[in-house]
Amino acid sequence: MKTGIHPKTYPVLFVDGENEWTGVSTHKTNQTKVVDGIEYSIINVDISAFSHPFYTGQKKLVDTAGRVEKFMRRYGQQMANQGKK
């Protein structure tokens, strides 16, 4: 790797509610926490794999057949009347 072209990285602690995990980032904050003798900048995140419904299994699957039936109930009569004109 070429020297001097990459930004400086810092150890960070990502926090999502009760979940914490470490990583590196170019972003450094004033809030810090020492874990295992290393000082980490704390970055609070709103959504992560620990809280997102897709990853936690709380995602609701949309029934596409139900959508078509709902559309036909709502607009099917209008479509049938247009064909008669």
N, CA, C and O of each residue as an XYZ file, in Angstrom:
340
protein
N       0.826     -1.182      0.000
C       0.000      0.000      0.000
C       0.871      1.246      0.000
O       1.926      1.281      0.633
N       0.426      2.248     -0.703
C       1.151      3.512     -0.715
C       0.974      4.220      0.621
O      -0.109      4.201      1.206
N       2.014      4.827      1.083
C       1.940      5.556      2.339
C       1.476      6.980      2.093
O       1.767      7.578      1.057
N       0.749      7.509      3.066
C       0.326      8.897      3.009
C      -0.931      9.181      2.220
O      -1.329     10.343      2.142
N      -1.594      8.177      1.618
C      -2.796      8.459      0.835
C      -4.066      7.998      1.541
O      -5.164      8.362      1.122
N      -3.941      7.208      2.599
C      -5.116      6.687      3.294
C      -5.426      7.550      4.509
O      -4.510      8.033      5.175
N      -6.725      7.753      4.810
C      -7.070      8.563      5.981
C      -6.727      7.822      7.270
O      -6.641      6.594      7.286
N      -6.537      8.563      8.329
C      -6.219      7.975      9.614
C      -7.474      7.311     10.187
O      -8.564      7.878     10.119
N      -7.321      6.129     10.739
C      -8.449      5.416     11.324
C      -8.270      5.330     12.835
O      -7.154      5.331     13.354
N      -9.411      5.254     13.522
C      -9.430      5.202     14.972
C     -10.255      4.005     15.423
O     -11.182      3.595     14.724
N      -9.930      3.437     16.585
C     -10.788      2.376     17.121
C     -12.086      2.990     17.643
O     -12.061      3.984     18.369
N     -13.211      2.398     17.273
C     -14.508      2.920     17.693
C     -15.334      1.799     18.311
O     -15.118      0.618     18.042
N     -16.276      2.199     19.137
C     -17.222      1.286     19.759
C     -18.604      1.701     19.278
O     -19.093      2.771     19.640
N     -19.233      0.863     18.469
C     -20.574      1.138     17.975
C     -21.560      0.677     19.037
O     -21.429     -0.422     19.576
N     -22.551      1.518     19.339
C     -23.527      1.211     20.380
C     -24.921      1.326     19.783
O     -25.285      2.359     19.221
N     -25.696      0.253     19.910
C     -27.092      0.222     19.475
C     -27.919     -0.291     20.652
O     -28.121     -1.496     20.802
N     -28.385      0.618     21.467
C     -29.143      0.206     22.647
C     -28.246     -0.534     23.619
O     -27.310      0.045     24.171
N     -28.528     -1.817     23.831
C     -27.736     -2.639     24.744
C     -26.555     -3.309     24.051
O     -25.653     -3.807     24.725
N     -26.541     -3.331     22.743
C     -25.508     -4.040     21.990
C     -24.329     -3.120     21.684
O     -24.506     -1.960     21.312
N     -23.133     -3.658     21.846
C     -21.909     -2.920     21.546
C     -20.971     -3.815     20.756
O     -20.883     -5.013     21.023
N     -20.268     -3.242     19.783
C     -19.245     -3.982     19.065
C     -18.172     -2.999     18.610
O     -18.424     -1.810     18.416
N     -16.985     -3.533     18.449
C     -15.847     -2.682     18.115
C     -15.563     -2.713     16.623
O     -15.972     -3.626     15.906
N     -14.856     -1.695     16.186
C     -14.463     -1.594     14.787
C     -13.503     -0.437     14.625
O     -12.991      0.112     15.601
N     -13.271     -0.080     13.383
C     -12.422      1.075     13.092
C     -13.192      2.025     12.190
O     -14.041      1.606     11.403
N     -12.888      3.294     12.314
C     -13.562      4.304     11.517
C     -12.659      5.516     11.382
O     -11.731      5.699     12.169
N     -12.929      6.334     10.394
C     -12.204      7.590     10.249
C     -12.837      8.667     11.114
O     -12.283      9.758     11.249
N     -13.979      8.377     11.694
C     -14.695      9.327     12.546
C     -14.257      9.148     13.999
O     -14.172      8.023     14.491
N     -13.981     10.249     14.675
C     -13.574     10.198     16.070
C     -14.495     11.119     16.861
O     -14.771     12.240     16.434
N     -14.976     10.646     18.023
C     -15.896     11.434     18.834
C     -15.250     11.821     20.154
O     -14.182     11.320     20.506
N     -15.906     12.718     20.879
C     -15.419     13.145     22.190
C     -15.739     12.117     23.268
O     -15.018     12.021     24.261
N     -16.819     11.341     23.085
C     -17.172     10.301     24.050
C     -16.238      9.125     23.862
O     -16.030      8.666     22.739
N     -15.673      8.633     24.952
C     -14.775      7.486     24.862
C     -15.108      6.481     25.946
O     -15.740      6.808     26.950
N     -14.667      5.244     25.721
C     -14.825      4.174     26.686
C     -13.624      3.251     26.546
O     -13.193      2.940     25.435
N     -13.092      2.818     27.677
C     -11.938      1.926     27.660
C     -12.437      0.486     27.763
O     -13.142      0.129     28.707
N     -12.064     -0.331     26.786
C     -12.417     -1.749     26.764
C     -11.134     -2.531     26.548
O     -10.429     -2.308     25.564
N     -10.829     -3.437     27.448
C      -9.619     -4.264     27.373
C      -8.350     -3.420     27.216
O      -7.420     -3.810     26.511
N      -8.324     -2.277     27.872
C      -7.139     -1.424     27.848
C      -6.996     -0.549     26.625
O      -5.989      0.145     26.484
N      -7.976     -0.560     25.734
C      -7.940      0.269     24.523
C      -9.043      1.307     24.623
O     -10.181      0.981     24.962
N      -8.711      2.550     24.329
C      -9.699      3.625     24.379
C     -10.423      3.722     23.039
O      -9.798      3.934     21.999
N     -11.739      3.565     23.074
C     -12.577      3.584     21.874
C     -13.432      4.846     21.864
O     -13.915      5.275     22.913
N     -13.622      5.436     20.707
C     -14.606      6.496     20.530
C     -15.966      5.829     20.413
O     -16.099      4.797     19.755
N     -16.971      6.410     21.045
C     -18.313      5.818     21.030
C     -19.133      6.437     19.910
O     -19.259      7.658     19.822
N     -19.691      5.584     19.054
C     -20.582      6.020     17.981
C     -21.925      5.344     18.211
O     -22.030      4.119     18.145
N     -22.959      6.151     18.482
C     -24.307      5.622     18.673
C     -24.983      5.463     17.316
O     -24.977      6.384     16.499
N     -25.564      4.290     17.084
C     -26.272      4.036     15.835
C     -27.738      3.758     16.157
O     -28.050      3.175     17.195
N     -28.631      4.176     15.268
C     -30.060      3.976     15.494
C     -30.505      2.570     15.115
O     -31.281      1.942     15.836
N     -30.016      2.084     13.994
C     -30.434      0.774     13.501
C     -29.201     -0.029     13.128
O     -28.287      0.477     12.477
N     -29.188     -1.275     13.543
C     -28.091     -2.181     13.196
C     -28.678     -3.566     12.985
O     -29.895     -3.745     13.043
N     -27.827     -4.536     12.741
C     -28.291     -5.905     12.558
C     -28.912     -6.452     13.843
O     -29.671     -7.420     13.789
N     -28.610     -5.859     14.983
C     -29.186     -6.304     16.247
C     -30.619     -5.821     16.436
O     -31.385     -6.447     17.169
N     -30.995     -4.714     15.786
C     -32.317     -4.145     16.019
C     -33.203     -4.050     14.770
O     -34.403     -3.805     14.896
N     -32.648     -4.235     13.586
C     -33.445     -4.092     12.362
C     -34.400     -5.282     12.220
O     -33.983     -6.427     12.397
N     -35.673     -5.028     11.905
C     -36.653     -6.120     11.811
C     -36.284     -7.200     10.801
O     -36.651     -8.359     10.996
N     -35.581     -6.865      9.745
C     -35.206     -7.875      8.759
C     -34.291     -8.924      9.367
O     -34.437    -10.115      9.091
N     -33.347     -8.488     10.194
C     -32.383     -9.410     10.780
C     -32.890    -10.078     12.050
O     -32.407    -11.150     12.413
N     -33.854     -9.466     12.734
C     -34.359    -10.043     13.977
C     -35.501    -11.016     13.741
O     -35.939    -11.687     14.675
N     -35.993    -11.106     12.503
C     -37.074    -12.037     12.191
C     -38.454    -11.471     12.445
O     -39.431    -12.220     12.420
N     -38.567    -10.195     12.686
C     -39.862     -9.580     12.934
C     -40.457     -8.967     11.672
O     -41.499     -8.313     11.723
N     -39.799     -9.178     10.552
C     -40.274     -8.603      9.293
C     -41.539     -9.324      8.854
O     -41.613    -10.552      8.912
N     -42.526     -8.566      8.418
C     -43.761     -9.142      7.922
C     -43.642     -9.310      6.411
O     -43.296     -8.361      5.708
N     -43.919    -10.491      5.915
C     -43.886    -10.729      4.483
C     -45.219    -10.289      3.877
O     -46.282    -10.572      4.431
N     -45.159     -9.611      2.765
C     -46.357     -9.121      2.107
C     -46.825    -10.177      1.122
O     -46.052    -10.668      0.300
N     -48.094    -10.516      1.218
C     -48.680    -11.509      0.324
C     -49.080    -10.810     -0.970
O     -50.045    -10.046     -0.992
N     -48.345    -11.068     -2.045
C     -48.635    -10.383     -3.307
C     -49.944    -10.849     -3.905
O     -50.632    -10.063     -4.556
N     -50.312    -12.110     -3.702
C     -51.599    -12.576     -4.219
C     -52.729    -11.829     -3.528
O     -53.737    -11.516     -4.162
N     -52.581    -11.542     -2.254
C     -53.577    -10.772     -1.524
C     -53.695     -9.362     -2.064
O     -54.783     -8.787     -2.067
N     -52.604     -8.807     -2.514
C     -52.638     -7.464     -3.089
C     -53.441     -7.446     -4.384
O     -54.221     -6.525     -4.627
N     -53.248     -8.458     -5.205
C     -53.979     -8.530     -6.475
C     -55.470     -8.699     -6.210
O     -56.293     -8.054     -6.859
N     -55.819     -9.559     -5.264
C     -57.231     -9.762     -4.936
C     -57.854     -8.487     -4.386
O     -59.000     -8.171     -4.705
N     -57.122     -7.760     -3.573
C     -57.614     -6.507     -3.019
C     -57.840     -5.491     -4.138
O     -58.833     -4.763     -4.128
N     -56.913     -5.441     -5.106
C     -57.065     -4.547     -6.242
C     -58.302     -4.915     -7.060
O     -59.067     -4.039     -7.464
N     -58.494     -6.194     -7.298
C     -59.639     -6.636     -8.104
C     -60.960     -6.343     -7.389
O     -61.941     -5.967     -8.031
N     -60.989     -6.514     -6.063
C     -62.201     -6.186     -5.318
C     -62.499     -4.686     -5.413
O     -63.658     -4.283     -5.512
N     -61.467     -3.883     -5.384
C     -61.652     -2.436     -5.377
C     -61.986     -1.904     -6.769
O     -62.879     -1.069     -6.912
N     -61.277     -2.379     -7.799
C     -61.403     -1.805     -9.136
C     -61.904     -2.779    -10.193
O     -62.059     -2.395    -11.352
N     -62.155     -4.005     -9.829
C     -62.579     -5.006    -10.811
C     -63.905     -4.663    -11.460
O     -64.073     -4.863    -12.663
N     -64.847     -4.153    -10.689
C     -66.149     -3.790    -11.231
C     -66.033     -2.647    -12.230
O     -66.730     -2.646    -13.244
N     -65.167     -1.673    -11.963
C     -64.967     -0.574    -12.890
C     -64.362     -1.066    -14.185
O     -64.726     -0.599    -15.264
N     -63.433     -2.014    -14.083
C     -62.808     -2.550    -15.290
C     -63.817     -3.345    -16.111
O     -63.787     -3.297    -17.341
N     -64.702     -4.069    -15.450
C     -65.725     -4.834    -16.169
C     -66.711     -3.897    -16.852
O     -67.147     -4.174    -17.970
N     -67.070     -2.802    -16.207
C     -68.001     -1.824    -16.816
C     -67.371     -1.117    -18.006
O     -68.086     -0.770    -18.947
N     -66.074     -0.892    -18.004
C     -65.400     -0.248    -19.142
C     -65.437     -1.154    -20.352
O     -65.526     -0.671    -21.482
N     -65.370     -2.455    -20.141
C     -65.391     -3.392    -21.244
C     -66.747     -3.465    -21.929
O     -66.815     -3.821    -23.106
N     -67.820     -3.142    -21.235
C     -69.174     -3.201    -21.774
C     -69.509     -1.998    -22.641
O     -70.402     -2.081    -23.484
N     -68.811     -0.879    -22.451
C     -69.127      0.347    -23.197
C     -68.754      0.242    -24.617
O     -68.954      1.188    -25.379
